């Protein structure tokens, strides 16, 4: 039975996600406004808006080529298991960067990569391999890209009966009022203690790109489960790089820097104890590609490309 909660806590959480675009003012004490940025992420208009652009295609061609490295098959000989593995990765990457790929196609291709990876011993045991740490950029999500943030997984746990209905309202807001940009996860996992940090950053844009921000949710990795699952606890959420305040010059920068993060994990715990903890299952993870799912259930998949290893980036 759900623990009774204060009406103030529930109201602030629900109103925040149902009135996402009705205001763009920010109050650090309000989860409502914090996640108005999170559902209206920039479609990364300067980088991702046109997937057919030369720069974007060149970037992903390089990623695809790296997936092919080591393949040795020729037209005169049957492809080896390793050849098939590299081809499976290539097919998945191509599908992810295509315009509006079907969810079922991505699920099938992702499963093929997982199966072939298991056959050749590649991308396995993500929690033990040391390859999970680093900076990852979302290449594909089978639902709205905002849901790659652990906050939304935790929100579903706190409000299992209302979450999808609330999400459907925000998902229906059209471009250019709502623009979704890049989603980045920075992971640091200490293999000696099985603990660490995960920082989720999603770009948010409203008003045709006039107002943008990066919604940052910070999480603690509190342990690993099995070979490929990490349990994370949502801690705080805060908008960063808020352009509408940057128009105020040094005053705006000061407000952005000094505004305290919202204790989103604590707020969710008041609604439903345990809801701030979620499990991320990375069923495949190698040098340049990661396939993740909600470890507590669901049929959604998230495909990530590596931007850098942990020593190459800043938290």
Secondary structure by P-SEA (a helix, b strand, c coil): ccccccaaaaaaaaaaaaaccccccccccccccccccccccccccccccccccaaaaaaaaaaaaaaaccccccccccccaaaaaaaaaaaaaaaaacccccaaaaaaaaaaaaaaaaaaccccccccccccccbbbbcccccccccccaaaaaaaaaccccaaaaaaaaaacccccccccbbbbbbbbcccccccbbbbbbbbbcccccbbbbbbbbbbbcccccccbbbbbbccccccccccccccaaaaaaaaaaccccaaaaaaaaacccccbbbbbcccccccbbbbcccccccbbbbbbbccccccccc
